[in-house]
Amino acid sequence: MRSSVKGRGNVAATADDTEEHTDAPATAPPPARRRMGPVAMAVSFFGELLITAGLVLGLFVVYSLWWTNVVADRAADKQADKVRDSWSRESGDGGDGGGPAAYDSKNGIGFLHVPAMSGDEILVEKGTSMKVLNDGVAGYYTDPVKATVPTSGKKGNFSLAAHRDGHGAKFHGIHKIEKGDPIVFETKDTWYVYKVYGILPETSKYNVDVLGKIPKESGKKKAGHYITLTTCTPVYTSKYRYIVWGELVRTEKVDEERTPPEELR
């Protein structure tokens, strides 16, 4: 016996062969959200704080190690252009270009070239304060020991400092320098060529003896024409100082084309 079924509901066959209509079961209400206990809430809040702190720290690292370099390099390039333009004007004002340069220590006294460390020229200015060094330059010491600038012609120590990370990081690659490598200081009229003879990878930041006119810690006992590069170490810290010493081996007059000495070719 067959039954004919009409309708829209769900249909199930019954034992006595009758029709039974059933409605769709009602949807069960979602379970109530379980409230977090005080410990869970504290852990969640602390986790969010850590994430926020991580983001802030990451942004600070980007600022310190990247953006400060961008800003410092721009400032250094601007100052370097002023120095170069000043030299060009002095050479073209009717003079023979052979006299001493009229240096403006505010703009810079010359350029440092260290091939082993970097292919870039580094503007050198007066002073080693953060205000000076943060412009992406090297500064010569005026305190606690006064540096002897090569243009003075006097014997002494041309001691310099620059940042190793951030703010141009001009001495970032100082660890690449080896004994025998050249260091060249360029002025308007003269190339001063030094040769590295001593390296001190780590010393106290209070060790001012490394800046002495006769840097005895480097092994020298007599007055001479020395150059000293100083920067912080280990990298990304300022706990200690890294020192490189060089001694003047010769000078060369700057020609009209400013042909660099063979050490820079």
C-alpha positions as CSV (number, residue, x, y, z in Angstrom):
1,M,0.0,0.0,0.0
2,R,1.5,3.3,-1.1
3,S,0.8,6.6,0.4
4,S,0.6,9.9,-1.4
5,V,2.2,12.8,0.5
6,K,1.8,16.5,0.0
7,G,3.2,19.3,2.0
8,R,6.3,21.3,2.8
9,G,7.4,19.9,6.1
10,N,9.7,17.0,6.9
11,V,7.9,13.7,6.4
12,A,8.5,10.4,8.2
13,A,6.8,7.1,7.5
14,T,4.8,5.8,10.6
15,A,4.3,2.2,11.6
16,D,0.5,2.3,10.8
17,D,1.2,3.9,7.4
18,T,-0.2,7.3,8.3
19,E,1.3,10.7,7.6
20,E,3.1,12.7,10.3
21,H,4.2,16.2,9.8
22,T,7.0,17.6,12.0
23,D,8.4,21.2,12.2
24,A,12.1,22.0,12.0
25,P,13.8,21.7,15.4
26,A,14.5,25.1,17.0
27,T,18.1,26.2,17.0
28,A,19.8,25.9,20.3
29,P,20.9,29.2,21.8
30,P,24.6,29.8,21.8
31,P,26.3,29.1,25.0
32,A,26.9,32.0,27.2
33,R,30.5,33.5,26.9
34,R,32.5,32.4,29.8
35,R,33.9,35.4,31.7
36,M,37.6,35.5,32.3
37,G,38.8,35.2,35.8
38,P,41.0,37.9,37.4
39,V,44.2,35.9,36.6
40,A,43.3,35.4,33.0
41,M,42.4,39.1,32.6
42,A,45.7,40.1,34.2
43,V,47.6,37.8,31.8
44,S,45.8,39.2,28.8
45,F,46.4,42.8,29.8
46,F,50.1,42.1,30.4
47,G,50.3,40.4,27.0
48,E,48.8,43.5,25.3
49,L,51.3,45.7,27.1
50,L,54.2,43.5,25.9
51,I,53.0,43.7,22.3
52,T,52.7,47.5,22.6
53,A,56.1,47.8,24.2
54,G,57.6,45.6,21.4
55,L,56.1,47.9,18.7
56,V,57.4,51.0,20.4
57,L,60.8,49.4,20.9
58,G,60.9,48.4,17.2
59,L,60.1,51.9,16.1
60,F,62.8,53.3,18.4
61,V,65.3,50.9,16.9
62,V,64.3,52.0,13.4
63,Y,64.6,55.6,14.4
64,S,68.0,55.2,16.1
65,L,69.7,52.9,13.6
66,W,68.2,54.1,10.3
67,W,66.4,57.4,10.4
68,T,69.1,59.2,12.4
69,N,71.6,58.1,9.8
70,V,69.4,59.6,7.0
71,V,69.1,62.9,8.9
72,A,72.8,63.0,9.8
73,D,74.0,62.2,6.3
74,R,71.9,65.0,4.9
75,A,73.4,67.5,7.4
76,A,76.9,66.3,6.7
77,D,76.5,66.5,2.9
78,K,75.2,70.0,3.3
79,Q,78.2,71.1,5.4
80,A,80.6,69.3,3.1
81,D,79.2,71.2,0.1
82,K,79.8,74.4,2.0
83,V,83.4,73.5,2.6
84,R,84.1,72.4,-1.0
85,D,82.4,75.6,-2.3
86,S,84.5,77.7,0.1
87,W,87.7,76.1,-1.1
88,S,86.7,76.7,-4.8
89,R,86.0,80.4,-4.1
90,E,89.3,80.8,-2.3
91,S,91.2,79.2,-5.1
92,G,89.5,81.4,-7.7
93,D,89.7,84.8,-6.0
94,G,92.9,85.8,-7.7
95,G,95.3,84.1,-5.3
96,D,97.7,81.3,-6.2
97,G,95.9,78.8,-4.0
98,G,99.2,78.1,-2.2
99,G,98.6,79.9,1.0
100,P,97.0,78.4,4.1
101,A,93.2,77.8,3.9
102,A,90.9,80.2,5.7
103,Y,89.1,77.4,7.7
104,D,85.8,77.9,9.3
105,S,85.6,75.4,12.1
106,K,81.8,75.7,12.1
107,N,81.6,74.2,8.6
108,G,84.6,71.9,8.8
109,I,88.4,71.9,8.5
110,G,88.8,69.0,6.0
111,F,87.9,65.4,5.1
112,L,89.0,62.1,6.5
113,H,89.5,59.2,4.1
114,V,89.9,55.6,5.5
115,P,89.6,53.1,2.6
116,A,89.7,50.0,4.9
117,M,86.8,51.4,6.9
118,S,84.6,53.1,4.3
119,G,84.8,54.5,0.8
120,D,83.1,57.7,1.9
121,E,84.8,60.9,2.8
122,I,84.1,62.1,6.4
123,L,83.9,65.8,7.2
124,V,85.9,66.8,10.2
125,E,84.7,69.5,12.5
126,K,85.8,71.0,15.8
127,G,84.6,69.4,19.0
128,T,83.3,66.0,20.0
129,S,80.0,66.9,21.7
130,M,76.9,65.1,20.7
131,K,75.7,68.3,19.0
132,V,78.7,68.1,16.6
133,L,78.9,64.3,16.1
134,N,75.2,63.8,15.6
135,D,75.5,65.7,12.3
136,G,77.3,62.7,10.8
137,V,80.8,64.0,11.0
138,A,84.0,63.3,12.8
139,G,85.1,65.8,15.4
140,Y,88.6,66.6,16.8
141,Y,89.1,66.7,20.5
142,T,89.2,70.0,22.4
143,D,88.6,68.4,25.8
144,P,89.8,66.6,27.9
145,V,92.9,66.6,25.7
146,K,93.3,69.2,22.9
147,A,94.1,67.7,19.6
148,T,96.9,69.0,17.4
149,V,95.5,69.9,14.0
150,P,97.9,68.9,11.2
151,T,97.7,72.3,9.5
152,S,99.4,73.8,12.6
153,G,102.6,72.1,11.5
154,K,103.3,71.2,15.1
155,K,104.0,67.7,16.5
156,G,101.2,66.1,18.4
157,N,98.2,63.9,18.1
158,F,95.3,64.7,15.8
159,S,92.7,62.8,17.9
160,L,89.2,62.3,16.4
161,A,85.9,60.8,17.4
162,A,82.8,59.7,15.5
163,H,79.7,57.6,16.1
164,R,79.8,53.9,15.4
165,D,76.1,53.4,15.1
166,G,73.3,55.9,14.4
167,H,73.8,59.5,13.5
168,G,75.7,58.7,10.3
169,A,77.8,55.9,11.9
170,K,80.9,57.2,10.2
171,F,83.2,54.9,12.3
172,H,81.0,51.8,12.1
173,G,83.6,49.8,10.2
174,I,86.6,50.8,12.3
175,H,87.2,47.1,13.2
176,K,88.1,46.5,9.5
177,I,91.2,48.6,9.8
178,E,94.5,46.8,10.1
179,K,98.1,47.7,10.8
180,G,99.7,49.2,7.7
181,D,96.4,50.6,6.3
182,P,96.4,54.2,5.2
183,I,94.5,57.1,6.7
184,V,94.4,60.3,4.7
185,F,93.3,63.7,5.8
186,E,92.4,66.2,3.1
187,T,92.6,69.9,3.5
188,K,92.2,72.7,0.9
189,D,95.9,72.6,0.0
190,T,97.4,69.4,1.4
191,W,96.9,65.7,1.6
192,Y,98.2,64.2,4.9
193,V,99.0,60.5,4.6
194,Y,99.2,58.4,7.7
195,K,99.9,54.8,8.2
196,V,98.2,52.7,10.9
197,Y,100.7,51.3,13.4
198,G,98.6,50.4,16.5
199,I,95.1,49.2,17.4
200,L,93.5,48.9,20.8
201,P,90.2,47.0,20.4
202,E,88.9,47.8,23.9
203,T,89.7,50.3,26.6
204,S,87.9,52.3,29.3
205,K,86.0,55.3,28.1
206,Y,87.9,57.2,30.8
207,N,91.3,56.3,29.4
208,V,92.3,59.8,28.1
209,D,96.0,58.7,27.8
210,V,95.2,57.3,24.3
211,L,94.7,61.0,23.2
212,G,98.0,62.2,24.5
213,K,100.4,64.2,22.3
214,I,102.7,61.2,22.6
215,P,100.3,58.2,22.8
216,K,102.5,56.1,25.0
217,E,100.0,53.3,25.2
218,S,100.5,52.8,21.5
219,G,104.2,52.2,22.0
220,K,105.4,55.6,21.0
221,K,107.9,57.4,23.3
222,K,108.9,60.4,21.2
223,A,106.9,63.4,19.9
224,G,105.7,63.0,16.3
225,H,102.8,63.6,14.0
226,Y,100.1,61.1,15.0
227,I,96.5,60.6,14.3
228,T,94.0,58.7,16.6
229,L,90.5,57.5,15.8
230,T,88.2,56.7,18.6
231,T,84.7,55.3,18.8
232,C,82.4,53.3,21.0
233,T,82.6,49.5,21.3
234,P,81.0,46.9,21.3
235,V,78.9,48.1,18.4
236,Y,75.5,49.4,19.5
237,T,76.8,50.2,23.0
238,S,79.0,52.9,24.5
239,K,80.6,50.8,27.3
240,Y,84.2,50.9,26.0
241,R,86.3,52.7,23.4
242,Y,88.0,51.3,20.2
243,I,91.2,53.0,19.3
244,V,93.3,53.2,16.1
245,W,96.6,55.0,15.9
246,G,98.5,56.2,12.8
247,E,101.7,58.1,12.1
248,L,102.3,60.7,9.3
249,V,104.4,59.2,6.6
250,R,104.3,62.1,4.1
251,T,102.3,65.1,2.7
252,E,101.3,66.0,-0.8
253,K,100.3,69.3,-2.2
254,V,96.8,69.4,-3.7
255,D,97.0,70.1,-7.5
256,E,94.3,71.8,-9.6
257,E,92.5,68.6,-10.3
258,R,92.6,67.5,-6.6
259,T,94.2,64.3,-7.7
260,P,94.1,62.0,-4.6
261,P,97.3,60.3,-3.4
262,E,97.9,56.7,-4.6
263,E,96.5,55.3,-1.3
264,L,93.0,56.5,-2.4
265,R,93.1,55.5,-6.1
